[in-house]
Amino acid sequence: MRASAILFTADAACKDAAVNQSLSPAKAAALFIVVVLAWGINWTVTKSLVQAVPPLWTAAIRSWIALSALLVILRASGNLIIPEIADVPVVLSVALLHMTFFSTLVATGLRYLPASKGVVLGYTTPLWVALAAAAARTERLGKLKLAGVATGLLGLCVILNPASLNWTNANVLIGAGMIILAAICWAANIIYIRSHRWIATPLQLLLWQVLVATLVLTSTALVTEGVPDVTWSPHLVLLFLYSGFIGTALAYWAMSVVNRSLPALTTSLGTTATPIVGIVTAALLLGEPIDPSLALAATLIVGGIALSTLADAPSGA
């Protein structure tokens, strides 16, 4: 959905430069648009999947598909390696905090929450990163970043107000809480990634991160939910193939190429379009309404993230 550790961590993803051929700016921009579309659409796909398959099994099956595809992609590109011990912590961090906790919490939350509101809540991650960094005094909240965080939090208040969410429905509130918690887990992962001293590149470690997540998700699903009783259909298979192959495996690979070919500021700002794609896709494919509260919240949160991103940009960028 990935969303992934590559998002908002261009400083780590750029390490893939040694193993990826760069594209022309035009080709890289076109590929980046495909990635943003794939991630945005994946929220609607996940919403459809969890209506037919339990959330843990949704995440596990998608992970198996992504693992199979990445094995082929990384072997063909020469990025299949055995990680060194020093990289094990970052493998576990991404696998557990993002690929397991984030994916499971989002899948569960989307059972009770519209995909359009889920994607907006899920992409509050940079706000939590900025707040945590300020609290730990590892980064200073300058005026522009402070304005961005405040704007984003205002958008969070808008989407959580009773006029936007049905506060009388406990499941809706639980769903919203799960997705916010998922965003916080993602933020914790990003904070660790920034401090990790990489030996292999993020792309080279990707298969091992997905492998750990797949094993954890599958074993947890077996213990807590047992073997799922799923009514398989061609439509359901296509949804899983999209989510696992296009929305996860290909998107991870493509983003590593994009990060090699485009400036970090461009990719950081460009990913803010993902919630917009998610909202429009949910409206077109699922018939979810775009009410004023959702539109305002999305504008404030995306705008706040953009301001925070610009605050981190080098002068003259």
Backbone as a ProteinNet text record, in pm:
[ID]
protein_1_A
[PRIMARY]
MRASAILFTADAACKDAAVNQSLSPAKAAALFIVVVLAWGINWTVTKSLVQAVPPLWTAAIRSWIALSALLVILRASGNLIIPEIADVPVVLSVALLHMTFFSTLVATGLRYLPASKGVVLGYTTPLWVALAAAAARTERLGKLKLAGVATGLLGLCVILNPASLNWTNANVLIGAGMIILAAICWAANIIYIRSHRWIATPLQLLLWQVLVATLVLTSTALVTEGVPDVTWSPHLVLLFLYSGFIGTALAYWAMSVVNRSLPALTTSLGTTATPIVGIVTAALLLGEPIDPSLALAATLIVGGIALSTLADAPSGA
[TERTIARY]
89.6	0	90.5	153.9	242.4	302.7	218	291.9	407.6	536.8	656.6	750.6	865.6	966.9	1034.4	1017.5	1079.8	1012.9	882.5	811.6	868.2	885.8	931.8	1069.8	1144.6	1280.6	1373.8	1369.8	1451.2	1599	1635.4	1775.9	1826.4	1739.5	1779.6	1764	1655.4	1628.8	1732.4	1794.1	1892.2	2014.7	2031.8	2143.4	2132.1	2013	1996.5	2062.6	2124.1	2185.5	2290.6	2357.5	2465.6	2417.3	2288.4	2241.5	2127.4	2091.7	1983.6	2031.7	1993.5	2022.5	1924.2	1976.6	1889.5	1814.7	1695.3	1614.9	1623.9	1578.9	1567.8	1461.6	1468.5	1366.8	1223.6	1200.6	1065	1016.6	1102.5	1064.3	1047.1	1136.4	1124.7	996.4	959.7	836.2	714.4	717.8	606	594.4	708.9	707.7	659.4	698	654.8	503.1	446.3	300.2	232.3	290.6	235.4	239	349.3	361.5	254.7	239	140.2	-1.1	-29.6	-160.4	-178.6	-73.2	-81.8	-108.7	-37.5	-58	-196.2	-238.4	-369.3	-482.7	-476.9	-579.9	-579.6	-462.5	-450.8	-535.6	-565.3	-652.6	-794.4	-842.2	-975.5	-975.4	-868.6	-857.1	-857.1	-781	-776.1	-912.7	-983.9	-1118.8	-1208.2	-1196.7	-1276.7	-1232.5	-1102.2	-1050	-1097.2	-1094.1	-1128.6	-1277.4	-1357.2	-1498.3	-1520.6	-1420.5	-1434.4	-1339.9	-1229.5	-1126.4	-1089.9	-1069	-1027.7	-901.3	-890	-778.7	-640.1	-616.3	-484.1	-452.7	-551.3	-529.3	-516.8	-587.9	-570.9	-426.4	-371	-232	-135	-163.6	-73.5	-72	-189.3	-195.5	-129.5	-159.8	-96.2	56.4	102	245.6	312.1	243.1	297.4	312.9	214.7	221.9	337.8	350.7	460	595.2	604.6	730	771.2	677.2	707.3	753.9	685.2	721.6	858.1	884.6	1012.7	1129.3	1106.8	1212.1	1258.4	1162.1	1194.6	1260.3	1201.3	1251.3	1393.2	1418.4	1548.9	1657.2	1617.9	1716.6	1753.9	1654.5	1681.2	1765.5	1749.1	1822.2	1953.9	1987.5	2113	2114.6	1997.4	1987.7	1951.3	1965.3	1933.5	2059.3	2059.8	2177.3	2137	2237	2216.1	2254.8	2164.1	2197.4	2300	2379.7	2475.1	2405.3	2467.8	2405.6	2372.2	2456.9	2434.1	2305.9	2255.9	2132.1	2008.1	2026	1911.4	1812.3	1858.5	1762	1670.4	1724.7	1639.1	1545.4	1590.7	1502	1382.3	1408.6	1301	1212.3	1272.6	1195	1093	1137.9	1046.5	944.2	991.5	902.9	792.1	826.2	728	646.2	713.9	641.1	558.8	615.6	542.7	466.2	538.2	474.4	377.9	396.6	305.8	203.4	250.8	158.4	78.7	148.6	78.9	-23.2	20.1	-69.5	-190.9	-166.6	-276.8	-374.3	-322.1	-408.3	-490.3	-427.9	-500.6	-609.5	-573.4	-671.7	-790.6	-761.4	-869.6	-951.6	-884.8	-956	-1046.4	-1003.1	-1083.6	-1208.2	-1216.2	-1340.5	-1454.8	-1420.6	-1522.1	-1524.2	-1423.1	-1408.8	-1402.7	-1459.4	-1447.1	-1300.9	-1269.5	-1131.3	-1083.1	-1173	-1135.5	-1089.4	-1158.4	-1118	-998.4	-990.7	-877.7	-746.4	-743.9	-618.9	-573.4	-667.6	-630.4	-570.2	-632.1	-577.5	-443.5	-430.2	-306.8	-188.7	-214.2	-104.9	-77.2	-120.1	-77	60.7	118.9	248.2	355.3	378.7	483.9	460.2	333.7	304.4	353.7	332.1	378.1	530.8	592.3	739.1	793.4	733.9	779.9	759.6	644.8	617.3	712.7	738.9	829.7	971.5	1014.4	1149.1	1163.7	1058.1	1063	1063.8	982.8	977.1	1111.2	1177.3	1307.4	1421.4	1387.7	1485	1594.4	1557.7	1651.5	1634.3	1519.7	1495	1424.4	1446.2	1380.7	1259.6	1149.3	1030.1	1039.6	1088.4	1092.5	952.4	944.1	812.8	734.9	804.1	734.4	689.2	777.4	738.9	630	639.3	535.9	401.1	403.1	278.9	224.6	315.8	272.2	210.6	275.5	223.3	89.2	79.4	-46.5	-158.9	-126.6	-227.5	-273.2	-177.3	-211.9	-295.7	-261.3	-338.5	-478.6	-490.1	-623	-706.9	-643.7	-714.2	-756	-671.7	-706.2	-828.9	-835.1	-952.4	-1078.8	-1063.1	-1178.7	-1234.9	-1146.9	-1196.4	-1250.5	-1205	-1251.6	-1373	-1420.1	-1533.4	-1661.5	-1757.9	-1880.9	-1960	-1941.1	-2011.4	-1951.2	-1827.4	-1759.6	-1763.2	-1740.3	-1744.4	-1862.7	-1926.9	-2041	-1992.2	-1992.8	-1941	-2030.8	-2150.7	-2239.8	-2210	-2126.3	-2089.6	-1949.6	-1941.7	-1812.2	-1715.4	-1766.8	-1678.4	-1609.6	-1680.6	-1622.2	-1508.5	-1531.5	-1427.3	-1307	-1334.7	-1224.9	-1145.6	-1216.1	-1148.7	-1058.9	-1109	-1028.7	-907.6	-929.3	-819	-711.7	-754.3	-656.4	-570.1	-630.6	-553.4	-459.7	-502.8	-412.4	-296.7	-326.1	-219.7	-125.3	-181	-97.8	-1.7	-51.9	32.7	144.7	113.9	214.9	320.7	278.6	374.7	467	410.7	489.5	589.6	542.9	631.4	747.4	719.1	825.2	928	879.6	970	1059.7	1000.5	1077.7	1184.8	1149.2	1245.2	1363.8	1335.5	1447.6	1532.2	1466.5	1537.6	1636	1596	1682.4	1811	1805.6	1922.8	2007	1954	2024.9	2142.8	2253.3	2368.6	2361	2321.5	2295.9	2425.3	2421.3	2529.3	2478.9	2375.4	2309.1	2212.1	2162.8	2066.3	1925	1832.4	1693.8	1634.6	1667.9	1615.7	1668.8	1795.4	1854.6	1797.1	1752.3	1696.3	1546.7	1486	1340.5	1283.7	1345.6	1294.8	1291.9	1396.4	1404.5	1302.8	1275.7	1172.2	1034.9	1007.9	879.2	869.8	980.6	980.4	944.9	1009.4	979.5	833.5	787.1	648	550.6	581.1	493	481.1	593.4	591.8	517.1	539.5	471.4	320.8	283.8	141.7	71	134.7	71.9	56	160.9	152.5	52.3	48.8	-48	-190.6	-210.8	-344.2	-390.9	-300.3	-335.5	-374.7	-300.1	-325.7	-454.2	-476	-589.8	-718	-705	-824.5	-844.4	-741.6	-752.2	-751	-772.3	-776.6	-901.4	-886.4	-1002	-1099.8	-1225.7	-1330.4	-1361.9	-1292.7	-1302.2	-1375.3	-1469	-1536.9	-1460.2	-1375.4	-1288.7	-1365.6	-1325.6	-1384.6	-1275.6	-1292.8	-1193.1	-1170.1	-1276.9	-1265.2	-1176.5	-1196.1	-1116.4	-969.5	-945.3	-807.8	-739.5	-810.9	-754.6	-723.1	-809.9	-784	-655.3	-637	-516	-392	-403.9	-290	-251.2	-350.8	-320.1	-250.1	-308.2	-254.7	-114.1	-92.1	37.3	142.4	103.4	201.3	224.9	116.1	130.9	142.5	48.4	44.2	156.7	224.6	332.1	465.6	481.9	613.2	663	584.4	628.1	643.2	554.8	563.6	692.6	732.4	858.8	975.8	980.1	1089.9	1090.5	973.8	965.3	1006.2	967.6	1001.9	1152.1	1219.2	1365.1	1431.1	1377.1	1428.7	1399.6	1279.8	1241.3	1330.5	1356.4	1440.8	1582.9	1623.5	1756.3	1757.2	1642.6	1638.6	1580.2	1507.1	1443.9	1492.6	1490.9	1530	1439.2	1496.7	1419.5	1301	1318.9	1209.3	1092.3	1122.5	1018	937.1	1005.8	934.5	858.3	915.9	847.6	718.1	724.5	604.2	506.5	560.5	473.6	390.9	446.1	371	248.6	244.1	125.2	1.5	22.1	-92.5	-160.8	-95.7	-153.2	-290.4	-308.4	-442.2	-548.2	-509.5	-605.8	-650.1	-552.2	-585.2	-675.4	-644.6	-726.8	-870.4	-888.2	-1023.4	-1102	-1039	-1107.5	-1140.1	-1045.9	-1069.1	-1183.1	-1186.4	-1294.2	-1429.7	-1431.4	-1556.9	-1602.4	-1505.8	-1540.7	-1574.7	-1496.7	-1512.3	-1604.7	-1609.3	-1691.1	-1812.1	-1819.4	-1932.3	-1927.7	-1808.8	-1797.7	-1810.1	-1892.3	-1911.8	-1790.9	-1765.7	-1661.6	-1733.4	-1755	-1829	-1736.4	-1792.2	-1709.5	-1603.8	-1638.6	-1542.2	-1422.2	-1448.5	-1339.5	-1251.3	-1314.2	-1237.5	-1151	-1208.4	-1132.8	-1020.2	-1050	-947.9	-832.4	-864.7	-759.7	-673.8	-736.5	-662.7	-568.4	-617.3	-535.5	-420.2	-449.3	-345.2	-239.7	-281.9	-186.2	-107.6	-176.5	-107.9	-8.1	-47	43.2	167.5	150.5	264.8	356.5	295.8	375.6	458.6	398.5	471.8	586.3	559.6	663.9	777.7	742.8	844.6	930	865.9	939.7	1030.7	988.4	1070.4	1201	1201.1	1321.4	1409.3	1360	1434.3	1557.8	1668	1787	1756	1821.5	1799.3	1836.1	1747.3	1771.5	1724	1668	1622.9	1500.2
-115.6	0	116.8	62.8	79.7	161.7	166.4	223.5	170.8	226.7	155.9	244.9	185.6	264.5	361.1	342.4	431.5	568.1	572.7	698.6	780.9	910.7	1004.9	970.6	880.7	847	845.6	949.9	955.7	950.7	995.3	990.1	847.1	751	610.3	550.4	584.5	523.7	562.3	679.8	721	631.7	550	457.1	350.2	338.5	242.4	288.6	405.7	459.2	365	292.7	206.3	85.2	53.2	-69.5	-46.9	80.8	110.4	203.3	178.8	270.7	386.2	508.6	624.3	638.2	698.8	724.3	871.9	907	1047.9	1109.6	1241.2	1304.5	1278.2	1279.8	1258.3	1117.1	1017.6	878.8	853.8	913	896.6	959.6	1075.8	1142.4	1058.8	1000	915.1	792.7	731.9	615.1	653.9	772.5	820.2	838.9	890.2	905.6	769.4	669.3	533.5	482.1	508.2	464	529.3	660.7	732.6	681.3	656.8	601.7	462.1	380.5	243.8	244.7	329.3	337.2	392.3	495.6	554.3	457	387.2	288.7	172.6	140.9	24.2	36.8	158.5	175	127.9	160.2	113.5	-37.9	-91.1	-236.2	-306.3	-251.8	-311.9	-307.5	-197.5	-186.5	-298.1	-326.5	-433.2	-570.6	-588.9	-718.5	-754	-657.6	-689.1	-712	-682.3	-716.4	-865.3	-928.5	-1070.1	-1161.6	-1106.6	-1186.5	-1117.7	-1192.5	-1130.6	-1045.7	-935.1	-840.6	-904.3	-991.2	-1052.5	-1138.7	-1211.8	-1295.8	-1210.7	-1098.4	-1006.2	-960.2	-917.7	-871.7	-986.2	-1105.7	-1219	-1265.3	-1280.2	-1327	-1225.2	-1098.7	-994.3	-999.7	-1026.2	-1031.6	-1149.3	-1263.9	-1379.5	-1348.3	-1280.7	-1244.4	-1148.2	-1047.6	-951.2	-1019.7	-1114.4	-1186.3	-1263.5	-1331.9	-1409.2	-1318.2	-1206.6	-1114.1	-1050.5	-1011.2	-947.2	-1043.3	-1170.5	-1269.7	-1271.9	-1265.8	-1264.8	-1133	-1020.7	-888.4	-864.7	-895.3	-866.6	-961	-1084.9	-1177.3	-1133.8	-1091.3	-1048.9	-921.6	-833.4	-706.5	-713.4	-831.7	-847.9	-790.6	-773.5	-715.2	-817.4	-945.1	-1049.4	-1082.5	-1047.9	-1067.1	-1131.2	-1170.7	-1212.9	-1094.5	-1041.7	-922.8	-952.6	-852.8	-865.4	-839.6	-884.7	-875.4	-731.1	-637.9	-496.8	-441.8	-504.8	-459.1	-532	-630.2	-705	-614.6	-518.5	-431.9	-355.4	-305.7	-230.2	-323.8	-447.2	-546.4	-572.2	-591.5	-618	-495.6	-377.1	-254.1	-235.7	-244.8	-228.1	-341.8	-464.6	-581.5	-576.8	-538	-542.3	-413.3	-299.2	-174.2	-133.7	-149.4	-105.6	-217.2	-323.1	-425.5	-514	-523.5	-606	-519.7	-433.6	-354.4	-255.6	-177.3	-79.5	-147.8	-252.7	-320.3	-381.7	-446	-511.2	-409.3	-304.2	-201.3	-129.7	-101.2	-36	-128.9	-254.8	-349.7	-365.4	-371.3	-384.3	-256.9	-143.2	-15.7	6.4	-37.8	-17.8	-104.9	-200.9	-278.2	-190	-88	-4.1	139.2	176.2	314.9	322	424.4	439.1	451.2	400.5	405.8	549	639.2	778.9	844.5	816.8	874.5	799.3	670.2	591.2	639	669	710.3	846.1	933.9	1064.7	1048.7	965.5	941	869.9	774.8	698.5	783.4	888.3	972.4	1091.9	1082	1180.6	1145.3	1037.9	990.6	1099.5	1183.1	1285	1381.5	1403.5	1492.4	1430.3	1300.1	1231.6	1224.2	1209.7	1209.7	1343.7	1452.6	1586.4	1611.5	1570.5	1590.1	1508.6	1383.8	1298.4	1353	1399.8	1455.3	1581.1	1662.2	1783.3	1748.1	1649.2	1607.8	1550.2	1477.5	1418.5	1518.7	1637.6	1744.3	1704.4	1616.2	1581.3	1674.9	1741.6	1841.1	1959.9	2077.6	2197.5	2229.3	2262	2301.5	2450.4	2480	2618.7	2669.3	2794.7	2856	2785.3	2753.8	2690.3	2549.6	2472.2	2336.8	2339.3	2432.3	2445	2476.8	2565	2597.8	2475.3	2395.6	2274.9	2172.8	2149.7	2053.3	2100.6	2228.4	2283.7	2270.9	2298.6	2286.7	2141.7	2049.7	1908.2	1859	1900.2	1859	1919.6	2039.1	2098.9	2014.2	1967	1878.3	1748.8	1697	1576.2	1600.2	1716.3	1750.8	1759.9	1814.2	1828.7	1692.4	1597.8	1467.3	1384.1	1414	1337.8	1400.7	1514.2	1579.2	1499.3	1510.3	1429.6	1447.6	1561.2	1582.9	1499.1	1455.9	1375.8	1227	1194.3	1055.1	1035.8	921.5	889.3	844.8	935.7	905.7	810	785.9	692.5	547.7	530.4	396.6	365.2	274.7	242.1	183.8	105.4	44.7	150.2	256.2	363.6	431	457.9	520.4	427.2	298.1	200.8	195.2	195.3	192.9	313.8	432	554	547.8	499.4	487.9	392.4	282.3	184.4	243.1	320.3	376.2	486.6	564.7	664.1	593.1	484.1	406.4	347.5	306.2	255.1	363	485.5	596.1	623.3	608.9	629.7	519.3	394.9	285	311.7	359.2	393.5	503.7	603.2	712.6	661.1	569.7	512.5	440.2	371.2	302.2	401.5	511.2	611.8	674	701.9	761.7	668	537.5	443.8	437.4	431.4	421.2	536.6	655.2	772.5	760.4	685.9	673.7	550.1	462.8	337.6	361.3	294.5	299.7	182.4	215.1	112.1	50.7	-80.3	-150	-187.1	-268.3	-294.3	-179.8	-173.7	-69.8	-113.2	-17.5	-53.7	-154.1	-137.8	-231.5	-372.4	-385.6	-516.8	-585.7	-506.7	-564.1	-588.8	-539.4	-543.4	-685	-779	-916.6	-974.1	-946.5	-1002.9	-938.7	-810.7	-743.4	-803.3	-824.6	-883.7	-1027.9	-1101.5	-1240.2	-1247.9	-1165.9	-1164.9	-1128.6	-1023.9	-981.3	-1090.8	-1158	-1264.1	-1378.1	-1418.9	-1528.4	-1488.5	-1365.2	-1318.3	-1306.4	-1246.7	-1229.8	-1364.4	-1457.4	-1587.8	-1666.3	-1670.5	-1745.6	-1682.5	-1549.6	-1481.1	-1505.8	-1501.4	-1526.6	-1669	-1765.6	-1904.5	-1923.1	-1858.3	-1873.6	-1803	-1683.1	-1602.2	-1625.8	-1657	-1667.2	-1805.5	-1890.7	-2021.4	-2009.2	-2119.5	-2118.4	-2043.5	-1942.3	-1859.4	-1933	-1903.6	-1958.3	-1852.4	-1860	-1756.5	-1810.6	-1733.5	-1767.6	-1702.3	-1781.7	-1727.6	-1702.8	-1598.4	-1562.3	-1496.4	-1490.7	-1422.6	-1278	-1210.6	-1071.2	-1060.8	-1150.8	-1148.1	-1178.5	-1273.5	-1306.5	-1186	-1116.5	-998	-888.4	-871.9	-772.4	-804.8	-931.4	-971.9	-955.4	-991.7	-977.4	-830.6	-744.9	-601.5	-554	-585.7	-535.9	-588.6	-718.3	-777.2	-749.3	-758.1	-744.3	-598.3	-526.7	-388.1	-290.1	-300.3	-203.9	-218.7	-334.5	-356.1	-381.5	-496.8	-535.4	-438.7	-417.9	-329.9	-186.1	-144.2	-6.9	14	-84.8	-74.8	-60.2	-148.3	-143.6	-11.4	28.9	151.5	273.6	276	391	400.3	285.6	288.5	348.8	320	378.3	527.8	565.3	706.8	787	731.9	801.8	819.6	730.8	742.1	851.9	880.5	965.3	1104.4	1123.4	1252.3	1309.5	1441.5	1501.6	1455.8	1445.9	1399.5	1490.6	1622.1	1716.1	1687.9	1655.3	1625.9	1503	1396.2	1274.2	1293.2	1366.7	1388.7	1466.6	1571.9	1650.5	1570.6	1493.9	1418.9	1313.3	1252.4	1148	1202	1334.4	1391.1	1379.9	1346.4	1327.1	1193.9	1102.2	969.3	974.2	1051.9	1057.8	1111.1	1206.3	1260.1	1151	1072.9	960.1	861.4	835	742.2	789.2	918.1	974.3	964.1	1003	1000.8	857.4	766.6	626.1	565.9	595.8	544	598.6	722.4	781.4	715.3	690	634.3	486.1	409.7	264.1	212.4	282.7	236.3	325.7	436.8	527.6	603	615.9	689	839.1	908.1	1051.9	1134.4	1242.1	1338	1455.8	1445.2	1549.5	1666.4	1781.7	1900.2	1876.7	1800.9	1775.2	1697.5	1597.9	1517.5	1602.7	1683.6	1767.5	1867.5	1929.5	2027.4	1960.6	1846.4	1774.2	1731.8	1677.6	1634.3	1752.5	1865.7	1985.3	2031.5	2033.7	2080.1	1983.5	1852.7	1754.2	1749.7	1743.4	1741.6	1872.5	1984.3	2112.9	2121.2	2069	2070	1986.8	1870.3	1784	1853.5	1919.9	1990.5	2101.4	2177.2	2283	2225.1	2114.8	2050.8	2000.5	1947.9	1898.8	2013.3	2123.5	2240.9	2297.1	2285.7	2336.1	2259.6	2132.5	2049.5	2061.1	2131.1	2139.3	2227.2	2189.2	2275.3	2409.8	2513.1	2645.6	2644.7	2701.6	2705.9	2584.6	2484.4	2363.3	2393.4
0	0	0	51.3	72.4	71.7	55.6	110.2	167.4	181.1	216.7	291.7	335.9	404.8	309.6	179.7	83.4	87.1	114.5	125.6	239.8	217.6	318.5	373.2	307.6	352	232.6	155.9	35.1	68	189.1	228.2	233.6	268.8	267.9	128.9	62.4	-67.6	-171.5	-157.5	-256.3	-254.4	-151.9	-147	-255.1	-312.5	-420.4	-549.1	-547.2	-668.5	-725.3	-637.9	-683.7	-760.3	-746.8	-808.7	-907.8	-934.4	-1026.4	-1136.7	-1258	-1365	-1357.9	-1376.7	-1371.9	-1504.6	-1495.5	-1614.4	-1648.5	-1767	-1800.8	-1711.4	-1685	-1599.1	-1645.6	-1777.1	-1828.3	-1799.1	-1823.6	-1797	-1647.5	-1567.6	-1422.8	-1370.4	-1423.3	-1381.6	-1418.8	-1539.4	-1582.4	-1492.5	-1458.3	-1370	-1230.2	-1185.1	-1053.8	-1049.6	-1156.9	-1164.3	-1153.9	-1218.6	-1211.5	-1068	-996.2	-857.1	-769.6	-783.4	-703	-732.3	-858.5	-894.9	-835.1	-842.9	-789.8	-640.7	-566.2	-421.7	-386.9	-458.6	-429.7	-454.9	-568.7	-603.4	-505.1	-449.9	-362.3	-236.7	-193.4	-76.7	-106.5	-225	-265.8	-283.7	-341.9	-359.7	-224.4	-128.5	5.3	71.9	55.3	110.8	55.8	-72.8	-133.9	-83.9	-66.4	-22.4	117.8	210.1	349.5	368.8	267.5	275	247.2	184	147.3	224.1	273.9	341	471.7	581	708.1	690.2	765.7	746.1	752.3	852.6	862.9	741.1	695.2	577.5	451.5	446.1	333.3	323.7	437.5	439.9	409.4	462.9	443.2	297.8	237.5	98.6	5.2	26.9	-53.2	-38.9	82.3	108.7	37.1	33.1	-39.6	-188.4	-244.5	-386.5	-410.2	-322.9	-336.5	-321.1	-227.1	-204.8	-329.8	-390.5	-511.5	-624.4	-641.2	-748.9	-723.9	-600.1	-568.1	-583.9	-555.6	-573.9	-718.4	-810.5	-953.5	-993.3	-948.2	-987.6	-936.4	-809.5	-751.4	-803.9	-830.2	-888.2	-1029	-1105.9	-1243.8	-1247.7	-1147.4	-1146.5	-1070.7	-1018	-947.3	-807.4	-748	-613.9	-506.9	-538.7	-442.5	-362.6	-235.1	-150.9	-18.7	59.4	198.1	286.3	365.5	445.5	554.6	585.4	694.2	828	935.8	1068.1	1103.9	1063.6	1098.1	1037.1	930.3	866.6	918	1004.3	1056.8	1130.8	1214.7	1283.5	1188.6	1077.3	985.7	909.7	883.8	822.8	914.1	1043	1138.7	1158.3	1159.7	1178.8	1068.1	943.7	830.9	826.8	847.7	838.7	943.1	1065.6	1173.6	1183.2	1190.1	1211.5	1089.7	971.1	852.5	783.6	744.3	662.7	740.4	872.2	952.1	1025.8	1116.3	1197.5	1113.2	1030.3	947.1	856.5	786.2	691.4	761.4	876.2	947.2	1005.3	1065.6	1124.8	1017.4	903.4	794.7	740.5	716.7	662.9	758.1	888	986.2	992.8	993.1	999.5	880.2	762.6	641.3	639	727	737.4	786.5	864.2	928.2	877.3	799.2	757.4	605.4	544.2	398.3	357	240.1	191.8	176.8	135.3	114.1	243.9	353.7	481.8	539.4	511.3	558.5	499.6	368.5	305	356.9	388.1	442.9	582.3	665.3	799.4	792	700.5	688.5	647.4	571.4	523.9	615	741.1	841	896.5	847.8	899.2	910.9	807.8	820.9	936.8	972.3	1085	1215.2	1231.4	1352.5	1355.8	1239.2	1233.3	1281.1	1232.7	1271	1419.8	1473	1614.9	1701.9	1661.1	1738.9	1735	1618.6	1607.3	1692.5	1695.2	1778	1926.7	1965.2	2105.5	2151	2062.1	2095	2077.2	2026.3	2002.1	1903.7	1811.8	1705.4	1585.5	1578	1474.3	1537.3	1477.7	1528.8	1442.2	1508.1	1435.2	1401.9	1282.5	1239.3	1209.1	1170.5	1147.3	1037.5	926.8	815.1	850.8	916	954.9	1060.2	1154.8	1258	1194.5	1094.9	1023.9	951.2	893	823.4	916.9	1031.1	1128.3	1183.6	1215.3	1268.9	1166	1039.9	933.2	918.3	921.2	909.4	1025.3	1147	1264.7	1262.3	1208.9	1193.1	1097.1	989.7	897.6	964.4	1054.7	1129	1216.1	1278.6	1360.6	1275	1154.6	1064.8	1027.5	990.2	944.8	1060.9	1183.5	1299.5	1367.2	1317.8	1384.9	1363.3	1453.5	1444.9	1315.9	1249.3	1123.4	1010.7	1029.2	927.3	960.4	1088.9	1134	1227.9	1216.1	1301.2	1438.8	1535.8	1668.9	1746.4	1699.8	1768.9	1730.3	1625.9	1579.7	1630.3	1728.1	1789.1	1687.2	1592.5	1492.7	1406.2	1372.4	1292.2	1368.3	1496.3	1578.3	1594.5	1614.1	1625.7	1495.2	1382.5	1252.9	1233.5	1268.3	1255.9	1348.1	1470.1	1565.1	1517.1	1455.2	1404.8	1294.4	1205.5	1094.9	1143.7	1241.4	1300.8	1369.9	1442.1	1506.4	1401.6	1288.5	1179.7	1130.4	1115.7	1072.1	1171.9	1301.2	1405	1399.4	1372.6	1356.1	1238.4	1129.6	1011.6	1046.5	1123.2	1163.8	1248.5	1340.5	1424	1337.3	1234.9	1143.6	1069.4	1021.9	949.2	1038.2	1163.3	1256.3	1277.7	1290.7	1306.1	1179.5	1063.5	936.7	919.3	961.7	946.2	1028.3	1135.6	1221.9	1190.6	1105.2	1076.1	981.8	1008	919.6	821.7	700.1	600.8	548.1	529	459.6	319.5	314	186.3	158	36	1.1	43.2	55	86.5	-11.7	-139.6	-239.5	-216.6	-182.8	-160	-36.6	59.9	182.9	172.6	65.1	53.7	60.5	-9.9	-11.6	129.6	208.8	343.3	436.6	415.2	493.2	463.6	336.3	297.9	346.6	341.8	388.6	537.2	618.9	763.6	786.5	718.4	735.6	693.3	583.4	532.8	633.5	691	787.7	915.5	961.7	1082.9	1058.3	944.8	913.3	898.9	829.5	806.5	936	1016.5	1142.3	1237.6	1242.7	1329.1	1282.2	1151	1096.4	1125.4	1113.6	1142.1	1288.4	1378.6	1522.2	1563.4	1513.6	1559.6	1480.9	1351	1267.3	1205.3	1212.5	1149.4	998.3	931.8	785.7	741	656.9	619.5	528.7	546.6	460.2	355.3	243.3	140.3	18.3	-32.4	-156.9	-271.1	-335.5	-438.6	-567.7	-636.4	-765.7	-849.7	-979.9	-1064.3	-1020.4	-979.5	-935.2	-811.9	-714.8	-592.5	-622.9	-711.7	-750.4	-814.3	-902.3	-967.8	-866.7	-767.1	-663.3	-587.8	-551.6	-480.3	-568.5	-695.3	-785.1	-800.4	-811	-820.3	-693.2	-578.4	-452.2	-424.4	-449.5	-419.6	-524.1	-651.8	-759.4	-798.1	-831.2	-877.8	-760.6	-665.7	-556.4	-456	-455.9	-357.8	-426.8	-491.5	-545	-653.2	-757.1	-864.7	-816.2	-725.3	-673.7	-595.1	-513.2	-439.9	-536.6	-635.4	-731.7	-807.5	-857.2	-936.1	-854.3	-726.7	-644.4	-621.9	-615.2	-599.5	-723	-841	-964.6	-968.5	-927.6	-926.7	-832.4	-713.9	-617.8	-669.1	-758.6	-820.5	-925.5	-983.9	-1102.4	-1079.9	-971.7	-945	-812	-794.8	-667.7	-554.1	-433.6	-318.3	-290.4	-309.9	-284.3	-377.6	-502.8	-600.5	-558.9	-520.1	-482.5	-351.6	-256.9	-129.4	-149.3	-230.5	-257.9	-344.4	-438.8	-529.5	-460.2	-355.6	-286.5	-213.3	-192.1	-127	-216.5	-344.3	-434.1	-409.3	-337.2	-315.4	-247.6	-139.3	-79.5	-175.7	-261.3	-358.1	-454.8	-502.4	-592	-519	-391.4	-313.5	-298.7	-273.1	-257.4	-388.2	-498.5	-628.4	-669.7	-647.9	-683.4	-603	-472.9	-388.7	-432.8	-477.2	-525.2	-655.2	-745.3	-875.9	-869.4	-791.7	-791.1	-680.9	-569.6	-456.8	-430	-500	-480.3	-349	-288.9	-163	-188.4	-110.5	-134.8	-92	-164.4	-125.3	-60	70.9	141	173.6	210.9	239.2	347.3	450.8	558.4	506.2	422.4	366.4	275.8	189.8	97.4	173.8	277	355.9	433.2	494.4	571.6	482.2	364.4	272.4	228.6	201.3	161	270.3	394.1	505.6	534.6	535.1	566.4	456.7	331.5	220.7	216.9	238.5	241.1	355.3	471.6	586.6	562	499.7	468	367.3	268.2	168.8	233.6	324.8	394.6	476.7	546.8	627.2	539.8	423	330.4	278.4	241.9	193.3	302.3	427.3	538.4	550.2	508.4	515.8	393.1	289.8	165	181.5	118.9	122.1	58	104	46.8	-101.2	-181.8	-324.8	-400.3	-326.7	-394.2	-479.7
[MASK]
+++++++++++++++++++++++++++++++++++++++++++++++++++++++++++++++++++++++++++++++++++++++++++++++++++++++++++++++++++++++++++++++++++++++++++++++++++++++++++++++++++++++++++++++++++++++++++++++++++++++++++++++++++++++++++++++++++++++++++++++++++++++++++++++++++++++++++++++++++++++++++++++++++++++++++++++++++++++++++++

